[in-house]
């Protein structure tokens, strides 16, 4: 199982309501990604947002910068909002980053959790579902055919058009991200695409039928089960002491959830909900080394994962806290998980 980190580039907001500069946060992120590589984590993913709370609107630019200060870690968007992007330009940008990184780049396509990019780039929300279907079809065709002809509703026609540069080995690694929509899961399984499940609330066990559904569709469409890849993306933060990291993190996490929740009609987040999430059956991986190791191994036992993504900057913990969390993850949590999984394979 690959172990890595996802981030959105959350910006800190102080008690006066002043928001951290995007430039400062971006510089911090590059340092954090460099440390992820140094401590041996497997991948890093960064999301796309077009809101005041976030520093990153173009994941591929962050990944290009990260490619120059890292050697081994895989670099991915998490996610690219495909519905409001041009698949041709998107392929070219990610293929370029892939060449800079010597084949370490991935593109994770999704619908996104916010809608600001649609009016920003001139798309109609009434076309929400059709935009995603059409653009995913075009992106996959671009990935498979250096010269293509294609016609759709939401982009000018392509006639025998060559799209360059090509990614390393002529193929870009493409994942899709899903929430709990069966249609999206069915599409991923039918197309044989690796899938990342966003498990960000409730109990992870509720997602088990969706994992099973994906595997069944994947197999029914004749894809090689040995190549099946599934992952989970979960809010996470690691510390030396479970109670101390929880006490530090709750106000930051709750403030971010409440800022988003006000526009969506959510009730304010309670500490009891946060603690339920941190419990063995909850969807928050926030605690000390042993607690986190046990939870990640339990998730693997439940789902049969090939990737675990710790989404680590929700609510903008300090740079120092994130650096410490990354260090703990890479030097203490990851080695224990890898050893446990290796022993499991040996015994099996």
Long-range contacts (C-beta under 8 A, 24 or more apart in sequence): 1-300, 1-305, 1-306, 1-307, 1-308, 1-337, 1-341, 2-42, 2-43, 2-74, 2-231, 2-306, 2-307, 2-308, 3-41, 3-42, 3-296, 3-307, 3-308, 3-310, 3-329, 3-333, 3-334, 3-337, 3-338, 4-36, 4-41, 4-42, 4-43, 4-44, 4-45, 4-73, 4-74, 4-307, 4-308, 4-309, 4-310, 5-36, 5-41, 5-43, 5-44, 5-45, 5-309, 5-310, 5-311, 5-312, 5-326, 5-329, 6-44, 6-45, 6-46, 6-47, 6-78, 6-233, 6-309, 6-310, 6-311, 6-312, 7-32, 7-44, 7-45, 7-46, 7-47, 7-78, 7-311, 7-312, 7-313, 8-46, 8-47, 8-49, 8-54, 8-56, 8-311, 8-313, 8-314, 9-46, 9-47, 9-49, 9-54, 9-55, 9-56, 9-62, 9-313, 10-53, 10-54, 10-55, 10-256, 10-313, 10-314, 10-315, 10-316, 11-52, 11-53, 11-54, 11-55, 11-316, 12-316, 12-318, 13-53, 13-255, 13-259, 13-316, 19-52, 19-53, 20-316, 22-55, 25-55, 25-316, 26-55, 26-56, 26-62, 28-319, 28-322, 29-55, 29-56, 29-62, 30-62, 30-65, 30-66, 30-69, 31-319, 31-323, 32-319, 32-322, 32-323, 32-326, 33-66, 33-69, 33-70, 33-73, 33-75, 34-66, 34-69, 34-70, 35-323, 35-326, 35-327, 35-330, 36-70, 36-73, 36-326, 36-330, 37-69, 37-70, 37-71, 37-72, 37-73, 38-330, 39-326, 39-327, 39-329, 39-330, 39-331, 39-334, 40-72, 40-330, 40-334, 41-73, 41-326, 41-329, 41-330, 41-334, 42-73, 42-74, 42-307, 43-73, 43-74, 43-75, 43-76, 43-106, 43-307, 43-309, 44-73, 44-74, 44-75, 44-76, 45-76, 45-77, 45-78, 45-106, 45-108, 45-233, 45-309, 46-76, 46-77, 46-78, 47-77, 47-78, 47-79, 48-77, 48-79, 48-80, 48-81, 48-112, 48-117, 49-112, 49-114, 49-116, 50-114, 50-116, 50-117, 50-120, 51-114, 51-116, 53-256, 53-259, 53-260, 60-90, 60-93, 60-94, 60-96, 60-97, 63-97, 63-101, 63-105, 64-96, 64-97, 64-100, 67-97, 67-100, 67-101, 67-104, 67-105, 68-100, 70-101, 70-104, 72-104, 73-104, 74-104, 74-105, 74-106, 75-101, 75-104, 75-105, 75-106, 76-105, 76-106, 76-107, 76-108, 76-175, 77-106, 77-107, 77-108, 78-108, 78-177, 78-196, 78-233, 78-309, 79-108, 79-109, 79-110, 79-112, 79-177, 80-107, 80-108, 80-109, 80-110, 81-110, 81-111, 81-112, 81-117, 82-109, 82-110, 82-111, 82-132, 82-135, 82-136, 82-139, 83-111, 83-112, 83-117, 83-118, 83-123, 83-128, 83-131, 83-132, 83-135, 84-112, 84-117, 84-118, 84-120, 84-121, 84-123, 84-131, 85-121, 85-135, 86-155, 87-135, 87-138, 87-139, 87-142, 87-155, 88-138, 88-142, 88-155, 88-158, 88-163, 90-139, 91-139, 91-142, 91-143, 91-163, 91-167, 91-172, 92-163, 92-164, 92-165, 94-167, 94-172, 95-165, 95-166, 95-167, 95-172, 96-165, 98-167, 98-168, 98-172, 99-165, 99-167, 99-168, 102-168, 103-167, 103-168, 103-169, 105-167, 105-172, 105-173, 106-172, 106-173, 106-174, 106-175, 107-139, 107-172, 107-173, 107-174, 107-175, 108-174, 108-175, 108-176, 108-177, 108-196, 109-136, 109-139, 109-174, 109-175, 109-176, 109-177, 110-176, 110-177, 110-178, 111-184, 123-154, 127-154, 130-154, 133-187, 136-176, 136-187, 139-174, 140-174, 140-191, 143-167, 143-171, 143-172, 143-174, 144-171, 146-170, 175-229, 175-231, 177-233, 178-210, 180-207, 180-210, 182-210, 182-213, 185-210, 185-213, 185-214, 185-217, 186-213, 186-217, 188-214, 188-217, 189-213, 189-214, 189-215, 189-216, 189-217, 189-218, 189-220, 189-221, 189-223, 190-217, 190-218, 190-221, 192-218, 192-221, 192-223, 192-227, 194-228, 194-229, 194-230, 194-231, 194-306, 195-229, 195-230, 195-231, 196-230, 196-231, 196-232, 196-233, 196-307, 196-309, 197-230, 197-231, 197-232, 197-233, 198-232, 198-233, 199-232, 199-233, 199-234, 199-283, 200-233, 200-234, 200-235, 200-283, 200-311, 201-277, 201-283, 202-283, 203-281, 203-282, 203-283, 204-232, 204-234, 204-281, 204-282, 204-283, 204-299, 204-302, 204-303, 205-281, 205-302, 207-232, 207-303, 208-302, 208-303, 211-303, 211-304, 228-306, 229-306, 229-307, 230-303, 230-304, 230-305, 230-306, 230-307, 231-305, 231-306, 231-307, 231-308, 231-309, 232-299, 232-303, 232-305, 232-307, 232-308, 232-309, 233-309, 233-311, 234-283, 234-284, 234-285, 234-299, 234-308, 234-309, 234-310, 234-311, 235-277, 235-283, 235-284, 235-285, 235-286, 235-311, 235-314, 236-284, 236-285, 236-286, 236-292, 236-310, 236-311, 236-312, 237-285, 237-286, 237-310, 237-312, 237-317, 237-321, 237-325, 238-286, 238-287, 238-288, 238-289, 238-292, 238-310, 238-325, 238-328, 238-329, 238-333, 239-287, 239-288, 239-324, 239-325, 239-328, 240-288, 240-289, 240-328, 241-288, 242-287, 242-288, 242-291, 245-286, 245-287, 245-288, 246-274, 246-275, 246-278, 246-286, 246-287, 248-317, 248-321, 249-286, 249-315, 249-317, 250-274, 252-314, 252-315, 252-316, 252-317, 253-314, 253-315, 254-315, 255-315, 256-314, 256-315, 256-316, 257-314, 257-315, 285-310, 289-328, 289-332, 289-333, 289-336, 292-329, 292-333, 293-333, 293-336, 293-337, 293-340, 296-333, 296-337, 297-337, 297-340, 297-341, 300-341
